[in-house]
Amino acid sequence: MDADESIPLLDGLATTRAIRRIAPDPIPESDLSTILWHATRAPSGTNRQPARFLVLRADERSRAAKALLARAFRDGWADKRRDASYDAGSALDPTSPKGRSRAAMEYFVEHFEQIPVVVLACLIRRRRPHPFEGASVYPAVQNLLLAARALGYGGVLTGWHGSVESELRTLLEIPDEAAIAATVPLGRPLGHHGPVRRLPLTDVVFDGGWGAHADWAVDPPGTRFAGPPPPH
Ligand SMILES: Cc1cc2nc3c(=O)[nH]c(=O)nc-3n(C[C@H](O)[C@H](O)[C@H](O)COP(=O)(O)O)c2cc1C
């Protein structure tokens, strides 16, 4: 495993991409343990630590869960492909960003069952659904992805489990008080991590009032940008 535990923290933050082309090789248990330990270092409200991680690997029940999820992911991608015009325009050019994204998505959903590890990041609810509750689980998901990156792996935060959630809950005996916050496939990337593309700082950082330009907030040289997302 080409682990790179020496990667500087800020470089890791700037270069951890969504990885959807994932090799089938299993993740050694010691690496999985390290990844989950770092995930659980994330903060939560009042340090209540309501996040739980259900790890699906290669046992019979996990394989059945992955098969359910594969169906949901194929449906999720089919909807997105239609709604976000992935069958037209620049998406048909395999060298364009949208064309590359389309190819990665196709690979992802077609090979979903072979992904070695799928983590269901769950949240134990102590009260009714609340707009802020995700703040006690998503930092852990990002820590998980960054820790995976540090060890030479990759993955992606997804929300495509919804259409099979009730079957998944029954199969895996997930209690009612646990919400499934994200489904995170993990494994060795077949592609590469690298600088992510985001909006320029001038578009997203305001100084002292909404819309006020922050002239001190400057993208470093070489920053790669992405335009605003499509309307869907
Ligand atoms: C809240 C959230 C939901 C997401 N849902 C999905 C999803 O359902 N399927 C998927 O393939 N990627 C999903 N992603 C991954 C994003 O598409 C990805 O992080 C984004 O396009 C940026 O990619 P990059 O980090 O490689 O630049 C999600 C990310 C976030 C933060």
The ligand as an SDF file (V2000), in Angstrom:
LIG
                    3D

 31 33  0  0  0  0  0  0  0  0999 V2000
  -23.5580   16.3840    1.0480 C   0  0  0  0  0  0  0  0  0  0  0  0
  -22.8810   15.6220   -0.0620 C   0  0  0  0  0  0  0  0  0  0  0  0
  -23.6190   14.6860   -0.7810 C   0  0  0  0  0  0  0  0  0  0  0  0
  -23.0150   13.9570   -1.8070 C   0  0  0  0  0  0  0  0  0  0  0  0
  -23.7350   12.9940   -2.4510 N   0  0  0  0  0  0  0  0  0  0  0  0
  -23.1400   12.2400   -3.4100 C   0  0  0  0  0  0  0  0  0  0  0  0
  -23.8330   11.1500   -4.0240 C   0  0  0  0  0  0  0  0  0  0  0  0
  -24.9650   10.8180   -3.6700 O   0  0  0  0  0  0  0  0  0  0  0  0
  -23.1760   10.4490   -4.9810 N   0  0  0  0  0  0  0  0  0  0  0  0
  -21.9000   10.7340   -5.3530 C   0  0  0  0  0  0  0  0  0  0  0  0
  -21.3540   10.0400   -6.2180 O   0  0  0  0  0  0  0  0  0  0  0  0
  -21.2050   11.7570   -4.7880 N   0  0  0  0  0  0  0  0  0  0  0  0
  -21.7940   12.5070   -3.8160 C   0  0  0  0  0  0  0  0  0  0  0  0
  -21.0870   13.5180   -3.1980 N   0  0  0  0  0  0  0  0  0  0  0  0
  -19.7110   13.8240   -3.6180 C   0  0  0  0  0  0  0  0  0  0  0  0
  -19.6550   15.1500   -4.3730 C   0  0  0  0  0  0  0  0  0  0  0  0
  -20.2610   14.9980   -5.6260 O   0  0  0  0  0  0  0  0  0  0  0  0
  -18.1880   15.5840   -4.5100 C   0  0  0  0  0  0  0  0  0  0  0  0
  -17.6400   15.7260   -3.2320 O   0  0  0  0  0  0  0  0  0  0  0  0
  -18.0730   16.8890   -5.2640 C   0  0  0  0  0  0  0  0  0  0  0  0
  -18.4980   16.7350   -6.5800 O   0  0  0  0  0  0  0  0  0  0  0  0
  -16.6600   17.4260   -5.2490 C   0  0  0  0  0  0  0  0  0  0  0  0
  -15.8120   16.4740   -5.7980 O   0  0  0  0  0  0  0  0  0  0  0  0
  -14.2300   16.6310   -5.5800 P   0  0  0  0  0  0  0  0  0  0  0  0
  -14.0340   16.7040   -4.1040 O   0  0  0  0  0  0  0  0  0  0  0  0
  -13.6050   15.4180   -6.1940 O   0  0  0  0  0  0  0  0  0  0  0  0
  -13.8420   17.8950   -6.2150 O   0  0  0  0  0  0  0  0  0  0  0  0
  -21.6550   14.2150   -2.1420 C   0  0  0  0  0  0  0  0  0  0  0  0
  -20.9220   15.1450   -1.3910 C   0  0  0  0  0  0  0  0  0  0  0  0
  -21.5070   15.8230   -0.3480 C   0  0  0  0  0  0  0  0  0  0  0  0
  -20.6660   16.7760    0.4700 C   0  0  0  0  0  0  0  0  0  0  0  0
  1  2  1  0
  2  3  1  0
  2 30  2  0
  3  4  2  0
  4  5  1  0
  4 28  1  0
  5  6  2  0
  6  7  1  0
  6 13  1  0
  7  8  2  0
  7  9  1  0
  9 10  1  0
 10 11  2  0
 10 12  1  0
 12 13  2  0
 13 14  1  0
 14 15  1  0
 14 28  1  0
 15 16  1  0
 16 17  1  0
 16 18  1  0
 18 19  1  0
 18 20  1  0
 20 21  1  0
 20 22  1  0
 22 23  1  0
 23 24  1  0
 24 25  2  0
 24 26  1  0
 24 27  1  0
 28 29  2  0
 29 30  1  0
 30 31  1  0
M  END
$$$$
